[in-house]
Amino acid sequence: MKRFFAAFILLVSAVCYAAGPSYKKPDVVTPQTWQTPAPWHAANPADSIPKGSWWTLFGDAELNQYEEHAIANNQTLKAAISRLAEARATARVTAAGLYPELDLGPSVSRERLSGNRPALGTQIAPTAPITYNLFTIPFTLNYEVDLFGHVRRSVEAANADAQASAADLENVRLMISSDLAADYFQLRELDAEIAVLEKAIAFQQQGLKLVNERHEGGAVSGLDVAQQQTVLDSSETQVYLLQQQRAQYEHALATLQGLPASGFKAPVRAMDALPPAIPLSLPSELLQRRPDIATAERQVAAGNARVGVARSAFYPSILLQGSGGVESVNISSLLNASSTLWSLGMSALEPLIAGGKLHAQLEFARAAYEENVSNYRESALVAFQQVEDALAGLNALSAASESQQRAVADAERSLSLANTRYTGGLVTYLDVITAEQQALTNERLATQLLGQRLVTSVYLVKALGGGWDSASIAAVGVKPSIKQALRQ
């Protein structure tokens, strides 16, 4: 019987009218293809960024380990998971309005009536007090018939909010994993840059030994010694500064993994990774791949549903009410047929004058919807820009890296020639110092360019959505069901 009644209520709700506009996803101006020229091209259908674990593209076991820790322990991510649970619970609370509410309120009391109480109607005037027991088991039923879709539009909005929260969770996950990867490659670039400086310091120490020996032999003045000592001291200072930067990235990696900074150490090792080949989807597919765009689109859907909620307030609300149960002064007769009681009723409420409140609420809902549409379109434009920025950056950095490798080789040849000519007495030591500085500067720049290429590759994957697909949020939300109708 309960299941039949719940199914009947669901059927009634399904055939009722829902006020407000039906939802249609807003149009977005979308480019046909990416502006950046070759070597970037659209991916084949078989190509894709790994779903969920996009960082495996870089083939770095240490990075993979850090990412797994972050996904499991990052506190910002855990907060986003809790927000999704809150949104789902809110949707279930809203959906409860689709179903009738049945309450049970048993009571037991013992009462005494005054002997001087007034007589009612034709009753004989009381001459003595009366004491009696009263046993009651009442049931009450309340159900608002959703004729004009107020509850259904509210459920639609709550479901869209829950889906937006699910997309936001994926966006938080993408931001945390991409920030970690970017910080990781920044740290590796600093390790490589420190290694370049330490190699240069070893070379400069040999040079200082050489000029000291020549100075002691009277071949050169103390100026050469002072110049070389200055270069050496400057290089050591730069190492300290880079180590300070490295510590900051190390601390950031710890926090992203949900670890205290004081207890985490990232080992020093060479930067041996190269930017991977990243498959590109078409710009139109980006609208389905970016979780932040999905969040904005679901907010538009929620705003559209709230316009319907505001519109339904202009129509009458109908409330069905019923009560029943048993009541008796003796517990032994409580379940007798003569102890039953019941009542049925229906009420309707139609707003007539409300000081313009309903119109203002409708205007507010429509303005909020238009705001959400603008935010959605803006998020799409920003996404297109971020992909183009990353593609242009990778192209420029790739070309710059190739030319910089040639510059490093040229600087090393210049340093070798300067040392040979100085030993032969053909040039002053200032020429050697100048060549040393050029070699160090160019090698550091080559290292920085490789680090920037890796970080920009991370940003490209992030701009492409990290392999995510908005289809994953379709199942988030609640649907009318007999199971929920029969739950507390």
Steps between C-alpha positions, in 0.01 A plus 500: 500500500782738589676429173182554303436833669858617440484396135171689464657817640793471258259454209301809602819704523612384157187617320477840671602820326846647577513880486799679352720457192640164392879492518714547192877519522618851399690541175872572517710647218748217434799509259522225243864418574794622702691801375847369590676345197672161470631282656174507698204328337168345592526164675384178339195335658730240662718769660404638836641639820489226769179544697552579865878448496611736222840554667611153387561665161832624643625153595641614836455247783573756772239740360248213481559424868452862605180529296352187657573637848340834410184340362468291818593759763464858375273688740360740239395199294338337803307820563373492139391137548303605807340787307380249240350283776325810637358584157371145452335504842342837422358356178344213696352745751346698214370185331321405824245769410375274219368247749234503772607526863348249741550551873415290804452660843380253766417649840383387843349736757302495821262790547269639774199715421375747761182424688400862447546494125222659293234284347500492122175502305247265653743337738407471866706730719803311632505425872843335537839500332583231246841337454572286197778364277533585131691280253551641148686371191450764229639512144524823301554527125601815310561526127539806280386422149773630269259609227719781364848357550626698799654191661609340172679817388661520844621140463627584151698792643634290788611226261675754280671642809615151597637441149676838516653393830615172343663691214656741749647202685664387176626854442655507849661161433639630169633820658671315785658238275616761246636731770691208647644400163599860421666541840674166457654598166594840639684321779673269252601801290654662809687176574641508147584869524676449834697214341608735218617756756683240706680380188588860419623554858730198472639644176535845656685355799750344260533834327561672833771248581660565162511878533626471859791288379574745219473790744742336741737445206477866407337433163179693578387772736265461795225646282450167327470324835245753627293476182487122512417500871211739430357268236528203735331681788220616272433144380484370857254775590275395212505141623370609841220699338399206281502270801263736676264488200528120493398480866184699425398263219579203722273642770225557243526137388459388860188711558339383175549142618342575837833473682669742742778688321752426776471124450535478120818481294515468123822335386738698280529349155554598140222635280496222243140532377399646165163655413267222381287505186159624615199409283270790417124488469305747287390827663138385495591196711665722760153600621450139613855451632541789741347447845485874569291547183274215611458668838399826333257323264331314787462829683317632194267197515438561871426866432253407227318264738481773765324723248236225487483489880440876511242475223306222678450728800234688296280188489289358784640237734275211601552310824338164575469419868383192681510357846384182665569261781345356812405657831358347817485552876578131546799335350306176464257662256760705313493278194121467479329629191310755703829654616605608150503862392586673175476821300571603139541847360641711221608864498615733224700822516508749215713815544304812415697797635857464627647847458680402178705234678426224249587717199823609670593138569439411137710794380777396738495142368514617139789738571689223681445272200640761261801546729563124493478498119763775479725315745466182293594672177789679670635171640498356148687801360759476777542129427567565130751769598684273743539226241627747240741652755641159589535394135669825400724476805609146421577589139705804599680316782581208274659729240679697771633179657652386171677831440612513863670162471705645217577802718625270779734323259626834367561633852696188597725540194552867587601408856745237378660749257518772768681266740746393231575858396536611863744220575696607194503858621298633209204641699432627849314297758198723453436319171496167684258633762272638228498162324431322830199723567365451150534120526330493840221734391424302186503162672269630773266643238492165316404331826232758571352456153467124548328558833264753343414256223405233754294743708326635188421142395330456837300818442395376156368176648320706764354731234373194311321371808741226604319225309170560682159474333182673617298182435624374838271741690180398323415243769543749787174613657175340609203362310148440633479144635273289712795416724551862603123555534491232772806617693513726803 
